[in-house]
Amino acid sequence: MESAIGVLVSQFKAYAGTDGSSDTLSRDEFFKLVTLELPNFVKNAGDPVAIDQLMSSLDKDSDGELNFLEFWQLIGHLASKHGGFSQ
Amino acid sequence: MESAIGVLVSQFKAYAGTDGSSDTLSRDEFFKLVTLELPNFVKNAGDPVAIDQLMSSLDKDSDGELNFLEFWQLIGHLASKHGGFSQ
């Protein structure tokens, strides 16, 4: 379990580090991450408009960036759906 | 990333399935999971009192069980600490 958590952390950092703050995902970084890493779990993963809506729904403090815990919420819902748990 | 999410889901299910509802972790199931799977990420992983406190802090609906999203919160905070992100 700890190694799976480590994978999610390191991949978040890999994408978050490309531009701006290395602790947050910009819109472009988020789009790349979803398209390349979550193609099966996220419906319309390649659709920029859908991804923009997804990002705004997660961006609780509306700073245009996703911090780790905001990102973690997305993964939680995807995991919950993938696991077949009632939402 | 999707495979790492799959690992976390399947391991949650493996522990949640041993007694009672297979969608939630009982106190015993949670204690086993933390002790065996998160020995490095959770301080005092072997201490029943510490684990009880941890479980109550996560059990938002206080039903004595942890559903997947309640459990996911714990993993998020552990991952955030592991990643060195400000909480």
N, CA and C atoms of all chains as a GROMACS GRO file, in nm:
protein
  522
    1MET      N    1   0.084  -0.121   0.000
    1MET     CA    2   0.000   0.000   0.000
    1MET      C    3   0.088   0.127   0.000
    2GLU      N    4   0.193   0.122   0.082
    2GLU     CA    5   0.278   0.241   0.091
    2GLU      C    6   0.346   0.270  -0.043
    3SER      N    7   0.380   0.162  -0.116
    3SER     CA    8   0.447   0.189  -0.246
    3SER      C    9   0.348   0.248  -0.346
    4ALA      N   10   0.221   0.203  -0.340
    4ALA     CA   11   0.120   0.260  -0.431
    4ALA      C   12   0.098   0.408  -0.399
    5ILE      N   13   0.097   0.442  -0.271
    5ILE     CA   14   0.084   0.582  -0.231
    5ILE      C   15   0.205   0.661  -0.284
    6GLY      N   16   0.323   0.599  -0.272
    6GLY     CA   17   0.444   0.665  -0.320
    6GLY      C   18   0.438   0.693  -0.470
    7VAL      N   19   0.380   0.600  -0.545
    7VAL     CA   20   0.367   0.619  -0.691
    7VAL      C   21   0.280   0.741  -0.719
    8LEU      N   22   0.166   0.750  -0.649
    8LEU     CA   23   0.074   0.862  -0.673
    8LEU      C   24   0.140   0.996  -0.637
    9VAL      N   25   0.217   0.997  -0.528
    9VAL     CA   26   0.285   1.121  -0.487
    9VAL      C   27   0.390   1.160  -0.591
   10SER      N   28   0.471   1.062  -0.632
   10SER     CA   29   0.581   1.097  -0.724
   10SER      C   30   0.527   1.138  -0.861
   11GLN      N   31   0.415   1.076  -0.902
   11GLN     CA   32   0.362   1.116  -1.033
   11GLN      C   33   0.298   1.256  -1.023
   12PHE      N   34   0.234   1.285  -0.912
   12PHE     CA   35   0.179   1.421  -0.895
   12PHE      C   36   0.295   1.521  -0.906
   13LYS      N   37   0.405   1.492  -0.837
   13LYS     CA   38   0.519   1.584  -0.837
   13LYS      C   39   0.580   1.598  -0.976
   14ALA      N   40   0.582   1.486  -1.050
   14ALA     CA   41   0.641   1.491  -1.184
   14ALA      C   42   0.564   1.589  -1.272
   15TYR      N   43   0.432   1.585  -1.265
   15TYR     CA   44   0.352   1.676  -1.348
   15TYR      C   45   0.349   1.816  -1.288
   16ALA      N   46   0.345   1.825  -1.154
   16ALA     CA   47   0.332   1.957  -1.090
   16ALA      C   48   0.460   2.039  -1.108
   17GLY      N   49   0.569   1.969  -1.136
   17GLY     CA   50   0.698   2.038  -1.139
   17GLY      C   51   0.732   2.103  -1.271
   18THR      N   52   0.648   2.082  -1.374
   18THR     CA   53   0.691   2.130  -1.506
   18THR      C   54   0.682   2.282  -1.517
   19ASP      N   55   0.576   2.346  -1.461
   19ASP     CA   56   0.575   2.493  -1.469
   19ASP      C   57   0.525   2.549  -1.336
   20GLY      N   58   0.551   2.677  -1.312
   20GLY     CA   59   0.504   2.746  -1.192
   20GLY      C   60   0.547   2.672  -1.067
   21SER      N   61   0.457   2.674  -0.967
   21SER     CA   62   0.491   2.611  -0.839
   21SER      C   63   0.501   2.460  -0.858
   22SER      N   64   0.600   2.400  -0.791
   22SER     CA   65   0.616   2.254  -0.808
   22SER      C   66   0.527   2.177  -0.710
   23ASP      N   67   0.447   2.251  -0.632
   23ASP     CA   68   0.357   2.185  -0.537
   23ASP      C   69   0.213   2.181  -0.588
   24THR      N   70   0.190   2.247  -0.703
   24THR     CA   71   0.051   2.251  -0.752
   24THR      C   72   0.046   2.220  -0.901
   25LEU      N   73  -0.069   2.176  -0.945
   25LEU     CA   74  -0.091   2.149  -1.088
   25LEU      C   75  -0.157   2.270  -1.152
   26SER      N   76  -0.093   2.323  -1.256
   26SER     CA   77  -0.158   2.428  -1.335
   26SER      C   78  -0.260   2.359  -1.425
   27ARG      N   79  -0.337   2.437  -1.500
   27ARG     CA   80  -0.438   2.382  -1.589
   27ARG      C   81  -0.372   2.288  -1.692
   28ASP      N   82  -0.260   2.334  -1.748
   28ASP     CA   83  -0.193   2.252  -1.850
   28ASP      C   84  -0.136   2.122  -1.791
   29GLU      N   85  -0.075   2.138  -1.673
   29GLU     CA   86  -0.017   2.019  -1.608
   29GLU      C   87  -0.128   1.918  -1.576
   30PHE      N   88  -0.242   1.969  -1.530
   30PHE     CA   89  -0.355   1.881  -1.494
   30PHE      C   90  -0.406   1.811  -1.619
   31PHE      N   91  -0.416   1.886  -1.729
   31PHE     CA   92  -0.467   1.829  -1.855
   31PHE      C   93  -0.375   1.716  -1.902
   32LYS      N   94  -0.242   1.742  -1.894
   32LYS     CA   95  -0.146   1.638  -1.936
   32LYS      C   96  -0.160   1.515  -1.846
   33LEU      N   97  -0.168   1.538  -1.716
   33LEU     CA   98  -0.175   1.425  -1.620
   33LEU      C   99  -0.298   1.340  -1.650
   34VAL      N  100  -0.414   1.405  -1.662
   34VAL     CA  101  -0.538   1.330  -1.684
   34VAL      C  102  -0.532   1.254  -1.817
   35THR      N  103  -0.486   1.323  -1.920
   35THR     CA  104  -0.483   1.260  -2.054
   35THR      C  105  -0.388   1.141  -2.057
   36LEU      N  106  -0.271   1.156  -1.997
   36LEU     CA  107  -0.170   1.051  -2.007
   36LEU      C  108  -0.183   0.943  -1.899
   37GLU      N  109  -0.229   0.984  -1.778
   37GLU     CA  110  -0.225   0.890  -1.664
   37GLU      C  111  -0.361   0.831  -1.628
   38LEU      N  112  -0.468   0.902  -1.664
   38LEU     CA  113  -0.601   0.855  -1.621
   38LEU      C  114  -0.696   0.838  -1.739
   39PRO      N  115  -0.646   0.784  -1.854
   39PRO     CA  116  -0.728   0.777  -1.974
   39PRO      C  117  -0.852   0.689  -1.959
   40ASN      N  118  -0.843   0.588  -1.871
   40ASN     CA  119  -0.958   0.497  -1.854
   40ASN      C  120  -1.050   0.542  -1.743
   41PHE      N  121  -0.992   0.601  -1.638
   41PHE     CA  122  -1.072   0.636  -1.519
   41PHE      C  123  -1.150   0.766  -1.540
   42VAL      N  124  -1.099   0.857  -1.627
   42VAL     CA  125  -1.168   0.986  -1.643
   42VAL      C  126  -1.239   0.988  -1.778
   43LYS      N  127  -1.375   1.002  -1.772
   43LYS     CA  128  -1.453   1.010  -1.898
   43LYS      C  129  -1.408   1.136  -1.972
   44ASN      N  130  -1.408   1.134  -2.102
   44ASN     CA  131  -1.368   1.248  -2.186
   44ASN      C  132  -1.231   1.302  -2.147
   45ALA      N  133  -1.138   1.211  -2.116
   45ALA     CA  134  -1.006   1.254  -2.067
   45ALA      C  135  -0.936   1.344  -2.169
   46GLY      N  136  -0.970   1.329  -2.298
   46GLY     CA  137  -0.900   1.409  -2.398
   46GLY      C  138  -0.970   1.539  -2.432
   47ASP      N  139  -1.084   1.565  -2.366
   47ASP     CA  140  -1.165   1.681  -2.402
   47ASP      C  141  -1.133   1.800  -2.310
   48PRO      N  142  -1.065   1.904  -2.364
   48PRO     CA  143  -1.021   2.017  -2.281
   48PRO      C  144  -1.134   2.083  -2.202
   49VAL      N  145  -1.253   2.091  -2.263
   49VAL     CA  146  -1.365   2.157  -2.193
   49VAL      C  147  -1.405   2.074  -2.071
   50ALA      N  148  -1.412   1.941  -2.089
   50ALA     CA  149  -1.449   1.853  -1.977
   50ALA      C  150  -1.346   1.861  -1.866
   51ILE      N  151  -1.220   1.867  -1.906
   51ILE     CA  152  -1.112   1.872  -1.806
   51ILE      C  153  -1.115   2.006  -1.733
   52ASP      N  154  -1.146   2.114  -1.804
   52ASP     CA  155  -1.158   2.246  -1.739
   52ASP      C  156  -1.266   2.243  -1.634
   53GLN      N  157  -1.380   2.181  -1.669
   53GLN     CA  158  -1.492   2.174  -1.571
   53GLN      C  159  -1.451   2.091  -1.451
   54LEU      N  160  -1.382   1.980  -1.482
   54LEU     CA  161  -1.336   1.892  -1.373
   54LEU      C  162  -1.243   1.969  -1.280
   55MET      N  163  -1.152   2.045  -1.340
   55MET     CA  164  -1.054   2.119  -1.260
   55MET      C  165  -1.124   2.225  -1.174
   56SER      N  166  -1.219   2.298  -1.230
   56SER     CA  167  -1.285   2.401  -1.150
   56SER      C  168  -1.365   2.337  -1.037
   57SER      N  169  -1.419   2.218  -1.061
   57SER     CA  170  -1.496   2.153  -0.953
   57SER      C  171  -1.405   2.111  -0.838
   58LEU      N  172  -1.278   2.090  -0.869
   58LEU     CA  173  -1.184   2.043  -0.766
   58LEU      C  174  -1.112   2.159  -0.698
   59ASP      N  175  -1.101   2.270  -0.771
   59ASP     CA  176  -1.020   2.384  -0.725
   59ASP      C  177  -1.096   2.465  -0.620
   60LYS      N  178  -1.102   2.408  -0.498
   60LYS     CA  179  -1.186   2.465  -0.391
   60LYS      C  180  -1.151   2.610  -0.362
   61ASP      N  181  -1.021   2.643  -0.363
   61ASP     CA  182  -0.984   2.782  -0.328
   61ASP      C  183  -0.974   2.870  -0.454
   62SER      N  184  -1.018   2.813  -0.568
   62SER     CA  185  -1.026   2.888  -0.695
   62SER      C  186  -0.903   2.972  -0.724
   63ASP      N  187  -0.787   2.913  -0.702
   63ASP     CA  188  -0.665   2.990  -0.735
   63ASP      C  189  -0.610   2.948  -0.872
   64GLY      N  190  -0.689   2.865  -0.943
   64GLY     CA  191  -0.646   2.826  -1.078
   64GLY      C  192  -0.542   2.717  -1.077
   65GLU      N  193  -0.511   2.667  -0.957
   65GLU     CA  194  -0.413   2.560  -0.944
   65GLU      C  195  -0.475   2.449  -0.858
   66LEU      N  196  -0.427   2.328  -0.871
   66LEU     CA  197  -0.473   2.220  -0.782
   66LEU      C  198  -0.361   2.182  -0.688
   67ASN      N  199  -0.384   2.198  -0.557
   67ASN     CA  200  -0.282   2.150  -0.464
   67ASN      C  201  -0.302   1.999  -0.446
   68PHE      N  202  -0.215   1.939  -0.370
   68PHE     CA  203  -0.215   1.792  -0.362
   68PHE      C  204  -0.347   1.739  -0.307
   69LEU      N  205  -0.400   1.801  -0.202
   69LEU     CA  206  -0.524   1.746  -0.141
   69LEU      C  207  -0.646   1.768  -0.231
   70GLU      N  208  -0.644   1.878  -0.308
   70GLU     CA  209  -0.753   1.897  -0.406
   70GLU      C  210  -0.744   1.787  -0.513
   71PHE      N  211  -0.624   1.759  -0.557
   71PHE     CA  212  -0.602   1.653  -0.655
   71PHE      C  213  -0.642   1.518  -0.596
   72TRP      N  214  -0.612   1.498  -0.468
   72TRP     CA  215  -0.636   1.370  -0.402
   72TRP      C  216  -0.786   1.339  -0.398
   73GLN      N  217  -0.867   1.447  -0.392
   73GLN     CA  218  -1.014   1.429  -0.393
   73GLN      C  219  -1.058   1.361  -0.523
   74LEU      N  220  -0.999   1.409  -0.634
   74LEU     CA  221  -1.034   1.350  -0.765
   74LEU      C  222  -1.001   1.201  -0.765
   75ILE      N  223  -0.879   1.171  -0.722
   75ILE     CA  224  -0.836   1.032  -0.722
   75ILE      C  225  -0.929   0.948  -0.634
   76GLY      N  226  -0.973   1.005  -0.522
   76GLY     CA  227  -1.063   0.934  -0.431
   76GLY      C  228  -1.195   0.898  -0.498
   77HIS      N  229  -1.249   0.992  -0.572
   77HIS     CA  230  -1.378   0.965  -0.639
   77HIS      C  231  -1.360   0.865  -0.753
   78LEU      N  232  -1.247   0.877  -0.823
   78LEU     CA  233  -1.220   0.781  -0.931
   78LEU      C  234  -1.202   0.641  -0.872
   79ALA      N  235  -1.129   0.635  -0.761
   79ALA     CA  236  -1.103   0.505  -0.696
   79ALA      C  237  -1.234   0.446  -0.644
   80SER      N  238  -1.317   0.533  -0.587
   80SER     CA  239  -1.445   0.487  -0.532
   80SER      C  240  -1.533   0.432  -0.643
   81LYS      N  241  -1.535   0.501  -0.757
   81LYS     CA  242  -1.614   0.454  -0.872
   81LYS      C  243  -1.555   0.322  -0.924
   82HIS      N  244  -1.420   0.320  -0.936
   82HIS     CA  245  -1.351   0.201  -0.986
   82HIS      C  246  -1.379   0.082  -0.894
   83GLY      N  247  -1.388   0.110  -0.763
   83GLY     CA  248  -1.411   0.002  -0.666
   83GLY      C  249  -1.558  -0.036  -0.656
   84GLY      N  250  -1.645   0.041  -0.719
   84GLY     CA  251  -1.788   0.009  -0.715
   84GLY      C  252  -1.852   0.044  -0.582
   85PHE      N  253  -1.788   0.135  -0.506
   85PHE     CA  254  -1.848   0.173  -0.378
   85PHE      C  255  -1.954   0.279  -0.404
   86SER      N  256  -2.063   0.278  -0.322
   86SER     CA  257  -2.164   0.383  -0.344
   86SER      C  258  -2.097   0.515  -0.308
   87GLN      N  259  -2.125   0.620  -0.385
   87GLN     CA  260  -2.054   0.749  -0.368
   87GLN      C  261  -2.097   0.818  -0.240
   88MET      N  262  -0.052   0.541  -1.297
   88MET     CA  263  -0.132   0.597  -1.186
   88MET      C  264  -0.257   0.510  -1.162
   89GLU      N  265  -0.320   0.469  -1.272
   89GLU     CA  266  -0.442   0.389  -1.256
   89GLU      C  267  -0.414   0.258  -1.184
   90SER      N  268  -0.296   0.199  -1.211
   90SER     CA  269  -0.266   0.071  -1.144
   90SER      C  270  -0.243   0.094  -0.994
   91ALA      N  271  -0.181   0.205  -0.960
   91ALA     CA  272  -0.159   0.234  -0.816
   91ALA      C  273  -0.294   0.255  -0.747
   92ILE      N  274  -0.386   0.321  -0.813
   92ILE     CA  275  -0.521   0.340  -0.756
   92ILE      C  276  -0.587   0.203  -0.739
   93GLY      N  277  -0.568   0.117  -0.840
   93GLY     CA  278  -0.626  -0.017  -0.834
   93GLY      C  279  -0.573  -0.096  -0.715
   94VAL      N  280  -0.444  -0.079  -0.686
   94VAL     CA  281  -0.383  -0.150  -0.571
   94VAL      C  282  -0.450  -0.104  -0.441
   95LEU      N  283  -0.469   0.027  -0.427
   95LEU     CA  284  -0.528   0.079  -0.302
   95LEU      C  285  -0.672   0.030  -0.288
   96VAL      N  286  -0.746   0.027  -0.399
   96VAL     CA  287  -0.885  -0.021  -0.393
   96VAL      C  288  -0.888  -0.170  -0.356
   97SER      N  289  -0.806  -0.249  -0.422
   97SER     CA  290  -0.812  -0.394  -0.397
   97SER      C  291  -0.764  -0.428  -0.256
   98GLN      N  292  -0.667  -0.352  -0.205
   98GLN     CA  293  -0.623  -0.382  -0.068
   98GLN      C  294  -0.729  -0.338   0.033
   99PHE      N  295  -0.794  -0.225   0.005
   99PHE     CA  296  -0.904  -0.185   0.097
   99PHE      C  297  -1.008  -0.298   0.100
  100LYS      N  298  -1.045  -0.349  -0.018
  100LYS     CA  299  -1.147  -0.454  -0.026
  100LYS      C  300  -1.102  -0.581   0.045
  101ALA      N  301  -0.973  -0.613   0.032
  101ALA     CA  302  -0.922  -0.737   0.095
  101ALA      C  303  -0.942  -0.729   0.247
  102TYR      N  304  -0.912  -0.614   0.306
  102TYR     CA  305  -0.927  -0.602   0.452
  102TYR      C  306  -1.073  -0.580   0.490
  103ALA      N  307  -1.147  -0.506   0.407
  103ALA     CA  308  -1.286  -0.474   0.442
  103ALA      C  309  -1.375  -0.598   0.434
  104GLY      N  310  -1.326  -0.698   0.358
  104GLY     CA  311  -1.413  -0.814   0.334
  104GLY      C  312  -1.408  -0.920   0.441
  105THR      N  313  -1.319  -0.903   0.540
  105THR     CA  314  -1.302  -1.016   0.634
  105THR      C  315  -1.422  -1.030   0.728
  106ASP      N  316  -1.479  -0.918   0.779
  106ASP     CA  317  -1.597  -0.937   0.866
  106ASP      C  318  -1.699  -0.829   0.834
  107GLY      N  319  -1.823  -0.851   0.873
  107GLY     CA  320  -1.930  -0.753   0.854
  107GLY      C  321  -1.942  -0.712   0.708
  108SER      N  322  -1.974  -0.584   0.686
  108SER     CA  323  -1.993  -0.535   0.550
  108SER      C  324  -1.860  -0.539   0.475
  109SER      N  325  -1.866  -0.578   0.348
  109SER     CA  326  -1.740  -0.586   0.272
  109SER      C  327  -1.707  -0.451   0.209
  110ASP      N  328  -1.788  -0.350   0.237
  110ASP     CA  329  -1.761  -0.216   0.184
  110ASP      C  330  -1.700  -0.124   0.288
  111THR      N  331  -1.691  -0.174   0.412
  111THR     CA  332  -1.638  -0.086   0.517
  111THR      C  333  -1.536  -0.160   0.603
  112LEU      N  334  -1.450  -0.082   0.666
  112LEU     CA  335  -1.351  -0.140   0.758
  112LEU      C  336  -1.404  -0.133   0.900
  113SER      N  337  -1.410  -0.247   0.967
  113SER     CA  338  -1.442  -0.247   1.110
  113SER      C  339  -1.316  -0.204   1.185
  114ARG      N  340  -1.326  -0.188   1.315
  114ARG     CA  341  -1.211  -0.146   1.395
  114ARG      C  342  -1.097  -0.248   1.379
  115ASP      N  343  -1.134  -0.378   1.388
  115ASP     CA  344  -1.029  -0.481   1.378
  115ASP      C  345  -0.965  -0.481   1.238
  116GLU      N  346  -1.051  -0.470   1.136
  116GLU     CA  347  -0.997  -0.470   1.000
  116GLU      C  348  -0.904  -0.350   0.979
  117PHE      N  349  -0.945  -0.236   1.031
  117PHE     CA  350  -0.864  -0.114   1.018
  117PHE      C  351  -0.730  -0.131   1.090
  118PHE      N  352  -0.736  -0.192   1.210
  118PHE     CA  353  -0.613  -0.211   1.289
  118PHE      C  354  -0.517  -0.302   1.211
  119LYS      N  355  -0.572  -0.413   1.153
  119LYS     CA  356  -0.487  -0.506   1.075
  119LYS      C  357  -0.426  -0.432   0.956
  120LEU      N  358  -0.510  -0.355   0.884
  120LEU     CA  359  -0.462  -0.287   0.763
  120LEU      C  360  -0.348  -0.191   0.799
  121VAL      N  361  -0.369  -0.110   0.901
  121VAL     CA  362  -0.267  -0.009   0.938
  121VAL      C  363  -0.138  -0.078   0.983
  122THR      N  364  -0.154  -0.180   1.066
  122THR     CA  365  -0.035  -0.249   1.120
  122THR      C  366   0.044  -0.317   1.009
  123LEU      N  367  -0.026  -0.382   0.918
  123LEU     CA  368   0.045  -0.462   0.816
  123LEU      C  369   0.082  -0.381   0.692
  124GLU      N  370  -0.002  -0.282   0.656
  124GLU     CA  371   0.019  -0.214   0.528
  124GLU      C  372   0.079  -0.075   0.539
  125LEU      N  373   0.063  -0.012   0.654
  125LEU     CA  374   0.111   0.127   0.669
  125LEU      C  375   0.206   0.143   0.787
  126PRO      N  376   0.297   0.045   0.808
  126PRO     CA  377   0.382   0.048   0.927
  126PRO      C  378   0.476   0.169   0.931
  127ASN      N  379   0.513   0.220   0.814
  127ASN     CA  380   0.608   0.333   0.812
  127ASN      C  381   0.535   0.467   0.807
  128PHE      N  382   0.420   0.470   0.739
  128PHE     CA  383   0.349   0.597   0.719
  128PHE      C  384   0.270   0.638   0.843
  129VAL      N  385   0.224   0.539   0.923
  129VAL     CA  386   0.142   0.574   1.041
  129VAL      C  387   0.226   0.559   1.166
  130LYS      N  388   0.242   0.673   1.238
  130LYS     CA  389   0.316   0.668   1.365
  130LYS      C  390   0.239   0.577   1.463
  131ASN      N  391   0.307   0.505   1.548
  131ASN     CA  392   0.246   0.415   1.647
  131ASN      C  393   0.149   0.317   1.581
  132ALA      N  394   0.187   0.266   1.463
  132ALA     CA  395   0.098   0.178   1.387
  132ALA      C  396   0.058   0.055   1.470
  133GLY      N  397   0.143   0.015   1.566
  133GLY     CA  398   0.111  -0.106   1.642
  133GLY      C  399   0.036  -0.079   1.770
  134ASP      N  400   0.008   0.050   1.797
  134ASP     CA  401  -0.053   0.086   1.927
  134ASP      C  402  -0.205   0.097   1.912
  135PRO      N  403  -0.281   0.000   1.972
  135PRO     CA  404  -0.427  -0.003   1.956
  135PRO      C  405  -0.495   0.128   1.995
  136VAL      N  406  -0.444   0.194   2.099
  136VAL     CA  407  -0.509   0.318   2.144
  136VAL      C  408  -0.492   0.427   2.037
  137ALA      N  409  -0.370   0.435   1.982
  137ALA     CA  410  -0.345   0.536   1.878
  137ALA      C  411  -0.431   0.508   1.755
  138ILE      N  412  -0.447   0.382   1.723
  138ILE     CA  413  -0.525   0.346   1.604
  138ILE      C  414  -0.673   0.376   1.629
  139ASP      N  415  -0.720   0.352   1.752
  139ASP     CA  416  -0.859   0.385   1.786
  139ASP      C  417  -0.885   0.533   1.767
  140GLN      N  418  -0.790   0.615   1.815
  140GLN     CA  419  -0.806   0.761   1.802
  140GLN      C  420  -0.807   0.801   1.656
  141LEU      N  421  -0.717   0.738   1.580
  141LEU     CA  422  -0.709   0.768   1.436
  141LEU      C  423  -0.841   0.732   1.370
  142MET      N  424  -0.894   0.615   1.405
  142MET     CA  425  -1.019   0.571   1.343
  142MET      C  426  -1.134   0.666   1.378
  143SER      N  427  -1.145   0.706   1.505
  143SER     CA  428  -1.255   0.796   1.541
  143SER      C  429  -1.242   0.928   1.468
  144SER      N  430  -1.118   0.974   1.447
  144SER     CA  431  -1.101   1.104   1.379
  144SER      C  432  -1.144   1.094   1.233
  145LEU      N  433  -1.140   0.973   1.178
  145LEU     CA  434  -1.176   0.956   1.036
  145LEU      C  435  -1.323   0.921   1.018
  146ASP      N  436  -1.381   0.860   1.123
  146ASP     CA  437  -1.517   0.806   1.114
  146ASP      C  438  -1.620   0.918   1.125
  147LYS      N  439  -1.634   0.996   1.016
  147LYS     CA  440  -1.715   1.119   1.018
  147LYS      C  441  -1.860   1.090   1.059
  148ASP      N  442  -1.917   0.977   1.012
  148ASP     CA  443  -2.057   0.952   1.048
  148ASP      C  444  -2.069   0.868   1.175
  149SER      N  445  -1.952   0.846   1.242
  149SER     CA  446  -1.950   0.777   1.372
  149SER      C  447  -2.033   0.650   1.374
  150ASP      N  448  -2.021   0.571   1.269
  150ASP     CA  449  -2.096   0.444   1.270
  150ASP      C  450  -2.005   0.328   1.311
  151GLY      N  451  -1.883   0.362   1.355
  151GLY     CA  452  -1.792   0.257   1.401
  151GLY      C  453  -1.726   0.183   1.288
  152GLU      N  454  -1.753   0.228   1.166
  152GLU     CA  455  -1.692   0.165   1.049
  152GLU      C  456  -1.632   0.275   0.963
  153LEU      N  457  -1.532   0.240   0.880
  153LEU     CA  458  -1.477   0.339   0.786
  153LEU      C  459  -1.518   0.300   0.646
  154ASN      N  460  -1.592   0.389   0.580
  154ASN     CA  461  -1.623   0.359   0.439
  154ASN      C  462  -1.502   0.400   0.356
  155PHE      N  463  -1.510   0.375   0.225
  155PHE     CA  464  -1.391   0.395   0.141
  155PHE      C  465  -1.344   0.539   0.142
  156LEU      N  466  -1.438   0.635   0.130
  156LEU     CA  467  -1.395   0.776   0.123
  156LEU      C  468  -1.340   0.826   0.257
  157GLU      N  469  -1.393   0.770   0.369
  157GLU     CA  470  -1.335   0.807   0.499
  157GLU      C  471  -1.193   0.755   0.507
  158PHE      N  472  -1.174   0.633   0.461
  158PHE     CA  473  -1.040   0.572   0.457
  158PHE      C  474  -0.949   0.653   0.364
  159TRP      N  475  -1.003   0.696   0.254
  159TRP     CA  476  -0.924   0.767   0.152
  159TRP      C  477  -0.867   0.897   0.207
  160GLN      N  478  -0.941   0.957   0.302
  160GLN     CA  479  -0.892   1.079   0.366
  160GLN      C  480  -0.761   1.053   0.438
  161LEU      N  481  -0.758   0.939   0.509
  161LEU     CA  482  -0.635   0.903   0.584
  161LEU      C  483  -0.518   0.891   0.486
  162ILE      N  484  -0.543   0.816   0.379
  162ILE     CA  485  -0.436   0.794   0.283
  162ILE      C  486  -0.389   0.927   0.225
  163GLY      N  487  -0.484   1.020   0.204
  163GLY     CA  488  -0.449   1.152   0.149
  163GLY      C  489  -0.356   1.228   0.241
  164HIS      N  490  -0.387   1.224   0.369
  164HIS     CA  491  -0.301   1.298   0.464
  164HIS      C  492  -0.164   1.231   0.477
  165LEU      N  493  -0.163   1.098   0.474
  165LEU     CA  494  -0.035   1.026   0.480
  165LEU      C  495   0.047   1.057   0.355
  166ALA      N  496  -0.020   1.058   0.239
  166ALA     CA  497   0.049   1.085   0.113
  166ALA      C  498   0.101   1.228   0.113
  167SER      N  499   0.020   1.320   0.162
  167SER     CA  500   0.060   1.461   0.165
  167SER      C  501   0.182   1.480   0.255
  168LYS      N  502   0.181   1.412   0.370
  168LYS     CA  503   0.296   1.421   0.461
  168LYS      C  504   0.419   1.356   0.395
  169HIS      N  505   0.395   1.238   0.335
  169HIS     CA  506   0.504   1.165   0.268
  169HIS      C  507   0.564   1.251   0.156
  170GLY      N  508   0.477   1.326   0.087
  170GLY     CA  509   0.524   1.408  -0.024
  170GLY      C  510   0.583   1.540   0.021
  171GLY      N  511   0.571   1.569   0.149
  171GLY     CA  512   0.628   1.694   0.200
  171GLY      C  513   0.548   1.817   0.163
  172PHE      N  514   0.417   1.796   0.130
  172PHE     CA  515   0.334   1.912   0.095
  172PHE      C  516   0.284   1.975   0.224
  173SER      N  517   0.267   2.108   0.223
  173SER     CA  518   0.214   2.171   0.346
  173SER      C  519   0.071   2.122   0.361
  174GLN      N  520   0.030   2.094   0.482
  174GLN     CA  521  -0.103   2.031   0.509
  174GLN      C  522  -0.215   2.130   0.488
   0.00000   0.00000   0.00000
